[in-house]
Amino acid sequence: MANFSIYRDACPTIKNMLLLDSEGKRVAVKYYSDDWPTNSAKLAFEKSVFTKTQKTNARAEAEIAMFENNIVVYKFIQDLHFFVTGGDDENELILATVLQGFFDAVTLLLRNNVEKMEALENLDLILLCLDEIVDGGMILETDANIIAGKVATHSMEAGAPLSEQTITQALATARDHLARSLLR
């Protein structure tokens, strides 16, 4: 068991990923740590981190802040605020890479129309995006193109009509159907 903890400690982990609006209200959030055991504790953390960061200018580049023994990396666009939180012993560059992957994947999925109403209308895609990036605190993927591609594949499998798919998506769907029929 001791060997497992060595590997787990060596692997960077994410405590939460937050997407808040310009008033600090939740758009999409995922917690991977028990540091905030209740919903009220989570809401209090979100309010505190929003209040601490709202006056900064994190629009061009990501900013980094220490907050309650955590490193919070954040970036704003339009009326959305993106946050990634790790422990105080995590590498800021890794956290910033996760944030950038999240930010860029959402930008791709929302077709560069990154604002609150569009995010709410496509909340399912954003939640899938979070699932593709981090699972249980472990970082799975940071490349925005791969993340957006996997999310688009999930949403296609959910039954998007062929007329609403791009040619690439339609070909991928046809390839998958062919592969399934050959395996029968």
C-alpha positions in Angstrom: 0.0 0.0 0.0 2.9 2.4 0.7 4.1 2.1 -2.9 0.7 3.2 -4.2 0.8 6.3 -2.1 4.2 7.2 -3.5 2.8 7.1 -7.0 -0.3 9.0 -6.1 1.7 11.7 -4.4 4.0 12.0 -7.5 1.0 12.5 -9.8 -0.5 16.0 -9.9 -4.1 16.2 -8.8 -6.8 18.8 -9.2 -9.1 19.7 -6.3 -11.8 21.4 -8.3 -12.6 23.1 -11.6 -15.0 26.0 -11.5 -16.8 28.0 -14.2 -18.5 31.0 -12.6 -20.4 33.9 -14.1 -19.5 37.6 -13.7 -21.4 37.7 -10.4 -19.7 34.6 -8.9 -22.6 32.3 -9.5 -22.1 28.7 -10.6 -22.3 27.8 -14.3 -20.5 24.5 -14.1 -18.4 23.1 -11.2 -16.7 19.8 -10.4 -15.0 19.0 -7.0 -12.5 16.1 -6.8 -11.4 16.7 -3.2 -13.1 16.3 0.2 -11.6 19.6 1.4 -15.1 21.0 1.0 -17.4 18.3 2.4 -20.8 20.1 2.2 -22.5 22.1 -0.6 -22.4 25.2 1.7 -18.6 24.8 2.1 -18.3 24.6 -1.7 -20.4 27.7 -2.2 -18.5 29.6 0.4 -15.2 28.6 -1.3 -16.6 29.7 -4.7 -17.7 33.1 -3.3 -14.4 33.7 -1.5 -12.2 32.8 -4.5 -14.5 34.9 -6.8 -14.3 37.9 -4.4 -10.5 37.6 -4.2 -10.0 37.5 -7.9 -12.7 39.6 -9.5 -10.7 42.8 -9.5 -7.7 41.3 -11.3 -7.2 41.5 -15.0 -7.0 37.8 -15.9 -8.3 38.2 -19.5 -5.1 38.0 -21.6 -3.3 35.4 -19.5 -4.0 33.2 -16.6 -3.3 34.5 -13.2 -2.1 32.5 -10.1 -3.1 33.0 -6.5 -2.6 31.3 -3.2 -5.9 30.9 -1.4 -6.7 28.9 1.7 -3.6 26.6 1.3 -4.5 26.0 -2.3 -3.1 27.3 -5.6 -5.8 28.7 -7.8 -5.2 29.4 -11.5 -7.8 31.5 -13.2 -8.7 33.3 -16.4 -11.7 35.4 -17.5 -13.4 35.8 -20.8 -16.6 37.9 -21.4 -18.8 37.2 -18.4 -17.3 33.8 -17.5 -14.6 33.1 -15.0 -12.6 29.8 -15.3 -10.8 28.4 -12.2 -8.6 25.4 -11.5 -7.6 24.6 -7.9 -4.7 22.4 -6.7 -2.9 21.9 -3.5 -0.2 24.3 -2.3 2.4 21.7 -3.3 1.2 21.3 -6.9 3.1 22.7 -9.9 1.6 25.9 -11.1 2.5 25.2 -14.7 0.6 22.0 -14.7 -2.5 23.7 -13.2 -2.2 26.4 -15.8 -2.0 23.8 -18.5 -5.2 22.2 -17.3 -6.9 25.6 -17.1 -5.8 26.4 -20.7 -7.0 23.1 -21.9 -10.4 23.7 -20.2 -10.6 27.3 -21.5 -9.6 26.4 -25.1 -11.9 23.3 -25.2 -14.9 25.4 -24.1 -14.0 28.0 -26.7 -14.0 25.4 -29.4 -17.2 23.8 -28.2 -19.0 27.1 -28.0 -17.6 28.1 -31.4 -15.8 31.1 -30.0 -19.0 32.5 -28.5 -17.8 32.1 -24.9 -20.4 33.9 -22.8 -22.8 32.8 -20.0 -26.0 32.3 -22.1 -24.2 30.2 -24.6 -22.5 28.2 -21.8 -25.8 27.5 -20.2 -27.4 26.4 -23.4 -24.5 24.0 -23.9 -24.0 23.0 -20.3 -24.0 19.3 -21.2 -21.0 19.8 -23.4 -19.1 21.8 -20.7 -19.8 19.1 -18.1 -18.6 16.4 -20.5 -15.5 18.6 -21.1 -14.8 18.6 -17.4 -15.1 14.8 -17.3 -12.7 14.4 -20.2 -10.1 16.6 -18.6 -10.1 15.3 -15.0 -11.4 12.1 -13.4 -11.3 11.8 -9.6 -8.7 14.6 -9.4 -6.3 12.8 -11.9 -5.5 14.8 -15.0 -6.5 12.8 -18.1 -6.1 15.3 -21.0 -5.1 18.9 -21.5 -5.1 19.2 -25.4 -8.2 21.2 -26.2 -8.6 19.7 -29.7 -8.7 16.1 -28.3 -11.0 17.2 -25.4 -13.4 18.9 -27.8 -13.3 16.0 -30.2 -14.1 13.5 -27.5 -17.0 15.7 -26.3 -18.3 16.1 -29.8 -18.2 12.3 -30.3 -20.1 11.8 -27.0 -22.8 14.3 -28.1 -23.0 12.7 -31.6 -23.6 9.3 -29.9 -26.4 11.0 -28.0 -28.3 11.1 -31.3 -27.5 14.3 -33.2 -29.2 13.9 -36.6 -26.7 13.5 -39.5 -27.9 16.8 -41.0 -26.5 18.7 -37.9 -23.1 17.0 -38.1 -20.1 18.3 -40.0 -18.7 16.2 -42.8 -15.9 15.0 -40.5 -18.4 14.0 -37.8 -20.7 12.3 -40.3 -17.7 10.3 -41.7 -16.7 9.4 -38.2 -20.2 8.2 -37.4 -20.4 6.2 -40.6 -17.0 4.6 -39.8 -18.2 3.7 -36.3 -21.4 2.2 -37.7 -19.4 0.2 -40.3 -17.0 -1.0 -37.7 -19.8 -2.1 -35.4 -21.6 -4.0 -38.3 -18.4 -5.8 -39.2 -17.9 -6.9 -35.6 -21.3 -8.6 -35.4 
